[in-house]
Amino acid sequence: MRFRVILNCINDISVTNIESRLCNFVLMPENFHSIAFTHRNLEVSTIGKLHIDPEMQSSRINPIKEYLGVDEVLFLSTCNRIEFWLVSSENCGVSFLKELLDLVYPELHVSEKELLLQGAEFAHGNDAVNHVLRVASSIDSMVIGEREIITQVRTAYELCRNSGLTGDLIRLVLRHTIETAKKVYTQTSIATKPVSVVSLAYHRLRDMNVPLDSRILIIGAGTTNTNMSKFLKKHGFKRFAVFNRTFSKAEKLASELNGVAFPLEELATYDGGFDVIISCTGADTHVITPEIYAHLLGEDRNRKVVLDIAIPQDLHPEILENHSVTHISVDLLQRISNENLKERSLEVGRVEELIEVALSDFDLLYRTRQVELAMREVPEKVKEIRSNAVNEIFKKDIEAMDEHSREILEKVLGYMEKKYMSVPMLMAKDILINKN
């Protein structure tokens, strides 16, 4: 009789209450939302007003969870997009976004918030998962195929996770998203053709077999030249002279390159020679005049390489007419970039096929996770019943057994415990995964 009572208790866990447990524990897929501000609908300068420095994100974003009924939130910020990925039973539409903007960005003017409300893109449930997959796979980017986005997504997740802003569902979405993006970049050619100015410029120099001991003049210490020169240093170039109007910036970049810094006005008197010039300033006149170029050359008549990626050009056109120069202009790089973008665009269809498969895979992954969440109490409950039977209900009976009988009983109980934990899980998966 007492054995029957125990088995009935276990049966109640493994059969009768499975569906009710699933109802109690399963998160609704509609709980996942995305709100995006991107270059498609808004000026980059407007999007930039929503940027939050990493060290301030926890204090600025956490109120969304505290006051807006949100269980999880991830904040993504790049140079041309700001996104909020949310887990909430609330309707995360326009009214919700208005509250979010008032809460997180009280400094914004009413007209700015209205512009953001009009330009925001909303997605929910599977559409939101699809959006996240497209973002990380770069086909939603301003420049298709930019690998940087996968790093930005991963970094955003880690920052929000460490701040306690994310939970189980966003973890599941992000893990699957990163795996999918890796497949996209390895199984398609979406990112094989360079399109950024820095990448294209380096590839041109590499194809010309420019020696690694070449003397390189860096004119301008802005973002483009900084990225370009660091890229060259990484690939083995080591002789740099940096010129910039603000000398402190020249010093900073030169220090990172193990080079030498000069004020821009000293370019006209520099006599250290050069093999390559990389110039990108914000000047509205030609920085490298015929007179300055002639002085830089001195008696050297070897062919030089000038990479001029400034708009307007830093190099005076007359120099190209009178000297032996391999000139790489921003116009040339832009033409190459456009051609490469066309080739990348041909891969978009293939990427979308992978995303479609990934979305289907996520459905199974999501449902399986719901089974785990719904049935996580079963193992503990079975162990509790076993412990109660051995240590209380049948304690005297077991103590009266000989050692061999107790060993057999232990094996039987262990076998039944495993079965009574696996059977409910299999049944739950059948209910949740194989039935609509």
C-alpha positions as CSV (number, residue, x, y, z in Angstrom):
1,M,0.0,0.0,0.0
2,R,2.8,2.4,0.9
3,F,4.6,1.6,-2.3
4,R,1.5,2.4,-4.3
5,V,1.2,5.8,-2.6
6,I,4.7,6.6,-3.6
7,L,4.3,5.5,-7.2
8,N,1.0,7.4,-7.4
9,C,2.9,10.6,-6.3
10,I,5.5,10.1,-9.0
11,N,2.9,9.3,-11.6
12,D,1.2,12.5,-10.7
13,I,4.4,14.4,-11.6
14,S,5.2,12.5,-14.7
15,V,1.8,12.3,-16.4
16,T,-1.1,14.2,-14.8
17,N,0.5,17.6,-14.3
18,I,2.8,17.9,-17.3
19,E,0.5,20.1,-19.4
20,S,-0.4,22.3,-16.4
21,R,3.3,22.7,-15.6
22,L,4.0,23.7,-19.2
23,C,1.2,26.3,-19.0
24,N,2.7,27.7,-15.8
25,F,6.3,27.9,-16.9
26,V,6.4,28.6,-20.7
27,L,7.3,32.1,-21.7
28,M,5.2,33.4,-24.6
29,P,7.3,34.0,-27.8
30,E,5.5,37.4,-28.2
31,N,7.5,38.6,-25.1
32,F,10.6,39.3,-27.2
33,H,10.6,42.8,-28.8
34,S,13.1,45.0,-30.7
35,I,13.0,48.8,-31.1
36,A,15.5,50.1,-33.6
37,F,16.7,53.6,-34.6
38,T,18.7,53.2,-37.8
39,H,20.2,55.1,-40.8
40,R,17.2,54.1,-42.9
41,N,14.8,56.5,-41.2
42,L,16.9,58.9,-39.2
43,E,19.9,61.1,-39.6
44,V,23.1,59.6,-38.0
45,S,23.4,62.8,-35.9
46,T,19.9,62.3,-34.5
47,I,20.7,58.6,-33.7
48,G,23.9,59.7,-31.9
49,K,21.9,61.6,-29.3
50,L,20.7,58.2,-28.0
51,H,24.2,56.9,-27.4
52,I,25.0,56.1,-23.7
53,D,28.6,55.6,-22.6
54,P,29.3,52.1,-21.4
55,E,30.1,53.2,-17.9
56,M,26.7,54.9,-17.6
57,Q,24.6,52.3,-19.2
58,S,23.7,50.3,-16.1
59,S,22.3,53.4,-14.3
60,R,20.6,54.8,-17.4
61,I,19.1,51.5,-18.7
62,N,18.1,49.8,-15.4
63,P,15.1,52.1,-14.8
64,I,13.5,50.5,-17.9
65,K,13.3,47.3,-15.9
66,E,12.2,49.0,-12.7
67,Y,9.4,51.2,-14.0
68,L,8.2,49.9,-17.4
69,G,7.4,46.3,-16.7
70,V,10.4,44.9,-18.6
71,D,12.0,41.6,-17.5
72,E,15.2,41.9,-19.7
73,V,16.8,44.5,-21.8
74,L,19.8,44.8,-24.1
75,F,21.1,48.1,-25.4
76,L,23.1,48.2,-28.7
77,S,24.9,51.3,-29.8
78,T,26.9,51.6,-33.1
79,C,27.9,54.6,-35.2
80,N,24.6,54.4,-37.2
81,R,22.1,52.5,-35.0
82,I,20.7,52.4,-31.5
83,E,18.6,49.4,-30.5
84,F,16.7,48.1,-27.5
85,W,16.0,44.4,-27.3
86,L,13.4,43.7,-24.7
87,V,11.6,40.9,-22.9
88,S,8.3,42.1,-21.6
89,S,4.6,41.1,-21.4
90,E,3.8,44.7,-22.2
91,N,3.0,46.0,-25.6
92,C,6.3,47.6,-26.6
93,G,4.8,49.9,-29.2
94,V,4.7,53.7,-29.6
95,S,3.2,54.5,-26.2
96,F,5.8,52.3,-24.5
97,L,8.6,54.0,-26.5
98,K,7.4,57.4,-25.4
99,E,7.7,56.4,-21.8
100,L,11.1,54.9,-22.4
101,L,12.4,58.1,-24.0
102,D,11.0,60.2,-21.2
103,L,12.6,57.9,-18.7
104,V,16.0,57.4,-20.2
105,Y,16.5,60.6,-22.2
106,P,14.8,63.4,-20.2
107,E,17.3,65.9,-21.6
108,L,15.9,65.5,-25.2
109,H,13.5,68.2,-26.5
110,V,9.9,67.3,-27.2
111,S,10.5,67.8,-30.9
112,E,13.5,65.5,-30.9
113,K,11.5,62.8,-29.1
114,E,8.7,63.1,-31.7
115,L,11.2,62.7,-34.5
116,L,12.5,59.5,-32.8
117,L,9.0,58.2,-32.3
118,Q,8.3,58.6,-36.0
119,G,11.5,57.0,-37.1
120,A,11.6,54.0,-34.8
121,E,11.2,50.5,-36.1
122,F,9.3,47.9,-34.0
123,A,9.3,44.1,-34.2
124,H,7.8,41.5,-31.9
125,G,8.1,37.7,-31.4
126,N,9.6,35.8,-34.3
127,D,9.9,39.1,-36.3
128,A,12.1,40.5,-33.6
129,V,14.3,37.4,-33.6
130,N,14.5,37.7,-37.4
131,H,15.5,41.3,-37.0
132,V,18.3,40.5,-34.5
133,L,19.6,37.7,-36.9
134,R,19.7,40.2,-39.8
135,V,21.5,42.8,-37.7
136,A,24.3,40.5,-36.6
137,S,24.6,39.0,-40.1
138,S,25.2,42.6,-41.4
139,I,22.5,42.6,-44.1
140,D,20.7,45.2,-42.1
141,S,23.8,47.4,-41.9
142,M,24.6,50.6,-43.8
143,V,27.6,48.8,-45.3
144,I,26.5,45.2,-46.1
145,G,29.1,42.6,-44.9
146,E,30.8,44.6,-42.1
147,R,32.1,42.0,-39.7
148,E,32.4,44.6,-36.9
149,I,28.7,44.3,-36.1
150,I,29.0,40.8,-34.7
151,T,31.6,42.0,-32.2
152,Q,29.5,45.0,-31.3
153,V,26.5,42.8,-30.7
154,R,28.5,40.4,-28.5
155,T,30.1,43.3,-26.5
156,A,26.6,44.9,-26.0
157,Y,25.3,41.6,-24.6
158,E,28.3,41.1,-22.3
159,L,28.0,44.6,-20.9
160,C,24.2,44.3,-20.2
161,R,24.6,40.8,-18.8
162,N,27.3,41.9,-16.4
163,S,25.0,44.7,-15.3
164,G,22.2,42.3,-14.6
165,L,20.0,43.7,-17.4
166,T,19.5,40.5,-19.4
167,G,18.2,37.0,-18.5
168,D,17.5,33.6,-20.0
169,L,15.6,34.6,-23.1
170,I,18.0,37.2,-24.4
171,R,20.8,34.8,-23.6
172,L,19.2,32.2,-25.8
173,V,18.5,34.6,-28.6
174,L,22.1,36.0,-28.5
175,R,23.8,32.7,-28.4
176,H,21.8,31.5,-31.5
177,T,22.4,34.9,-33.2
178,I,26.2,34.7,-32.8
179,E,26.3,31.1,-34.0
180,T,24.2,32.1,-37.1
181,A,26.4,35.2,-37.9
182,K,29.5,33.0,-37.8
183,K,27.9,30.7,-40.3
184,V,27.0,33.6,-42.5
185,Y,30.6,34.9,-42.5
186,T,32.1,31.5,-43.2
187,Q,29.6,30.0,-45.6
188,T,29.0,33.0,-47.8
189,S,31.1,35.7,-49.5
190,I,29.2,38.5,-47.9
191,A,32.3,39.9,-46.2
192,T,35.1,38.7,-48.5
193,K,35.3,41.9,-50.7
194,P,36.6,44.9,-48.7
195,V,34.5,48.1,-48.9
196,S,35.9,50.3,-46.1
197,V,38.4,53.0,-47.1
198,V,41.0,51.6,-44.7
199,S,40.7,48.0,-45.9
200,L,40.8,49.0,-49.6
201,A,43.7,51.4,-49.1
202,Y,45.7,48.7,-47.4
203,H,44.9,46.1,-50.0
204,R,46.1,48.6,-52.7
205,L,49.4,49.1,-50.9
206,R,49.8,45.3,-50.3
207,D,49.2,44.6,-54.0
208,M,51.9,47.0,-54.9
209,N,54.4,45.1,-52.7
210,V,55.3,48.2,-50.8
211,P,58.4,47.2,-48.6
212,L,57.8,47.0,-44.9
213,D,60.7,49.3,-44.2
214,S,59.2,52.1,-46.3
215,R,59.3,55.6,-44.8
216,I,55.6,56.7,-44.3
217,L,54.4,60.2,-43.7
218,I,51.0,60.4,-42.0
219,I,49.4,63.8,-42.6
220,G,46.4,64.3,-40.3
221,A,45.7,62.3,-37.1
222,G,42.0,61.9,-37.4
223,T,40.0,58.7,-37.2
224,T,40.6,57.5,-40.7
225,N,44.4,58.0,-40.7
226,T,44.6,56.6,-37.1
227,N,42.9,53.4,-38.2
228,M,44.9,53.2,-41.4
229,S,48.3,53.7,-39.7
230,K,47.5,51.2,-36.9
231,F,46.5,48.7,-39.5
232,L,49.9,49.2,-41.3
233,K,51.8,48.9,-38.0
234,K,49.9,45.7,-37.3
235,H,51.0,44.2,-40.6
236,G,54.7,45.0,-40.1
237,F,55.3,48.7,-41.2
238,K,57.4,50.5,-38.7
239,R,58.8,53.9,-40.0
240,F,56.2,56.6,-39.4
241,A,56.3,60.4,-39.2
242,V,53.0,62.0,-38.1
243,F,52.0,65.6,-38.9
244,N,48.9,67.2,-37.6
245,R,47.6,70.8,-37.0
246,T,47.0,70.0,-33.3
247,F,50.4,68.7,-32.2
248,S,49.1,66.8,-29.2
249,K,47.1,64.5,-31.5
250,A,50.2,64.0,-33.6
251,E,52.1,63.1,-30.5
252,K,49.5,60.6,-29.4
253,L,49.3,58.8,-32.7
254,A,53.1,58.8,-33.1
255,S,53.5,57.3,-29.7
256,E,51.1,54.4,-30.6
257,L,53.1,53.8,-33.8
258,N,56.6,54.2,-32.3
259,G,57.0,57.1,-34.7
260,V,57.9,60.8,-34.6
261,A,55.4,63.7,-34.3
262,F,55.6,67.1,-36.0
263,P,53.3,70.1,-36.2
264,L,51.7,70.4,-39.6
265,E,53.5,73.6,-40.4
266,E,56.8,71.8,-40.3
267,L,55.8,69.6,-43.2
268,A,57.2,72.3,-45.5
269,T,60.7,72.0,-44.0
270,Y,60.8,68.3,-43.3
271,D,63.9,66.7,-44.8
272,G,63.6,63.0,-43.6
273,G,62.6,61.7,-47.0
274,F,59.6,59.5,-47.7
275,D,58.3,56.5,-49.8
276,V,54.6,56.7,-49.0
277,I,52.4,59.6,-48.0
278,I,49.0,58.9,-46.4
279,S,47.0,62.1,-46.1
280,C,43.6,62.8,-44.7
281,T,43.0,66.3,-43.2
282,G,39.9,68.5,-42.9
283,A,41.6,71.4,-44.7
284,D,39.6,73.2,-47.4
285,T,42.8,73.9,-49.5
286,H,45.6,71.6,-50.8
287,V,47.9,70.8,-47.9
288,I,50.6,69.3,-50.1
289,T,51.5,72.0,-52.5
290,P,53.9,71.6,-55.5
291,E,56.5,73.5,-53.5
292,I,56.1,71.3,-50.4
293,Y,56.2,68.1,-52.4
294,A,59.4,69.2,-54.2
295,H,61.1,69.9,-50.9
296,L,60.0,66.6,-49.5
297,L,61.5,64.8,-52.5
298,G,64.8,66.6,-52.4
299,E,67.1,64.8,-54.9
300,D,65.1,61.6,-54.7
301,R,63.5,60.8,-58.1
302,N,62.1,57.3,-57.3
303,R,58.4,56.7,-57.8
304,K,56.4,57.5,-54.7
305,V,53.0,56.4,-53.5
306,V,50.5,59.0,-52.3
307,L,47.3,57.8,-50.6
308,D,45.0,60.9,-50.5
309,I,41.7,60.1,-48.9
310,A,40.8,63.7,-48.0
311,I,37.7,65.5,-49.4
312,P,38.7,67.8,-51.0
313,Q,42.1,66.4,-52.0
314,D,45.1,67.3,-49.9
315,L,47.4,66.7,-52.9
316,H,47.6,69.5,-55.5
317,P,46.7,68.1,-59.0
318,E,49.8,69.7,-60.5
319,I,52.0,67.3,-58.6
320,L,50.6,64.4,-60.5
321,E,51.5,66.1,-63.8
322,N,55.1,66.8,-62.9
323,H,56.2,63.9,-60.7
324,S,56.3,60.1,-60.8
325,V,53.5,59.3,-58.4
326,T,51.2,56.3,-57.9
327,H,48.1,58.2,-56.7
328,I,45.4,56.4,-54.7
329,S,42.5,58.8,-54.3
330,V,39.3,58.5,-52.4
331,D,37.4,58.6,-55.7
332,L,39.2,55.5,-56.8
333,L,38.6,53.7,-53.5
334,Q,34.9,54.7,-53.6
335,R,34.5,53.1,-57.1
336,I,36.2,49.9,-55.9
337,S,34.0,50.0,-52.8
338,N,30.8,50.3,-54.9
339,E,31.8,47.4,-57.1
340,N,32.5,45.3,-54.1
341,L,29.2,46.3,-52.5
342,K,27.5,45.1,-55.7
343,E,29.2,41.7,-55.3
344,R,28.3,41.5,-51.6
345,S,24.7,42.3,-52.5
346,L,24.6,39.2,-54.7
347,E,25.2,37.2,-51.5
348,V,22.3,38.7,-49.6
349,G,19.9,36.0,-50.9
350,R,22.1,33.3,-49.7
351,V,22.4,35.0,-46.3
352,E,18.6,35.2,-46.1
353,E,18.3,31.5,-46.7
354,L,20.6,30.8,-43.8
355,I,18.6,33.2,-41.6
356,E,15.4,31.5,-42.6
357,V,16.9,28.1,-41.5
358,A,18.2,29.8,-38.3
359,L,14.8,31.2,-37.5
360,S,13.3,27.7,-37.8
361,D,16.1,26.2,-35.7
362,F,15.4,28.9,-33.0
363,D,11.8,27.8,-32.8
364,L,12.9,24.3,-31.9
365,L,15.6,25.6,-29.6
366,Y,13.1,28.0,-27.9
367,R,10.5,25.3,-27.4
368,T,13.1,22.9,-26.0
369,R,14.2,25.5,-23.5
370,Q,10.6,26.0,-22.4
371,V,10.4,22.3,-21.6
372,E,13.6,22.6,-19.5
373,L,12.1,25.6,-17.6
374,A,8.7,24.0,-17.2
375,M,10.0,20.7,-15.9
376,R,13.0,21.8,-13.9
377,E,11.2,20.9,-10.6
378,V,10.7,17.3,-11.6
379,P,14.2,16.0,-10.7
380,E,14.2,17.7,-7.3
381,K,10.7,16.4,-6.6
382,V,11.6,12.8,-7.5
383,K,14.7,12.9,-5.3
384,E,12.6,14.3,-2.5
385,I,10.1,11.4,-2.8
386,R,13.0,8.9,-2.9
387,S,14.6,10.4,0.2
388,N,11.3,10.5,2.1
389,A,10.7,6.8,1.3
390,V,14.2,5.6,2.3
391,N,14.7,7.8,5.3
392,E,11.2,7.9,6.8
393,I,8.4,5.7,5.4
394,F,10.4,2.6,4.9
395,K,13.4,3.3,7.2
396,K,12.8,0.4,9.6
397,D,12.0,-2.0,6.8
398,I,15.2,-1.1,5.0
399,E,17.3,-1.4,8.2
400,A,15.9,-4.9,8.7
401,M,17.2,-6.0,5.2
402,D,20.5,-7.7,4.8
403,E,23.3,-5.9,2.9
404,H,22.6,-7.7,-0.4
405,S,18.9,-6.8,-0.4
406,R,19.7,-3.2,0.4
407,E,22.1,-3.1,-2.6
408,I,19.4,-4.5,-4.9
409,L,16.8,-2.0,-3.5
410,E,19.3,0.9,-4.1
411,K,19.7,-0.2,-7.8
412,V,15.9,-0.5,-8.3
413,L,15.3,2.9,-6.8
414,G,18.1,4.5,-8.8
415,Y,16.7,2.9,-12.0
416,M,13.2,4.1,-11.3
417,E,14.4,7.6,-10.3
418,K,16.2,8.0,-13.7
419,K,13.1,6.8,-15.6
420,Y,10.7,8.9,-13.7
421,M,12.9,12.0,-14.5
422,S,13.3,11.2,-18.2
423,V,9.8,10.1,-19.1
424,P,8.1,13.4,-18.0
425,M,10.8,15.3,-20.0
426,L,10.2,13.2,-23.1
427,M,6.4,13.6,-22.8
428,A,6.7,17.3,-22.2
429,K,8.9,17.7,-25.4
430,D,6.3,15.7,-27.3
431,I,3.5,18.0,-26.0
432,L,5.3,21.3,-26.6
433,I,7.5,20.6,-29.7
434,N,5.6,18.1,-31.8
435,K,2.1,19.5,-31.3
436,N,1.0,23.0,-32.5
